[in-house]
């Protein structure tokens, strides 16, 4: 049985610090807030940096949901990502490459 890791978002880290944006290479964000979250949670940041993009994407989307539930400002890029995931799910899922692979 796989054990779930509890992630703790420090109050000193805000969603906007991700600086979520898009480029021709995909989604771009600042890793420092992710690293701070990992440190607060006792999780090795490489769990997100050196694994399938789905891991860090799930963290960002779950964090965004918590951010919105707490009355946080909407983020256009996060909203686009959520809409894309919902569309992919309707079509049977998306496809992710391992880091460094295409």
Order of alpha helices (4+ residues) and beta strands (2+ residues): beta-beta-alpha-alpha-alpha-alpha
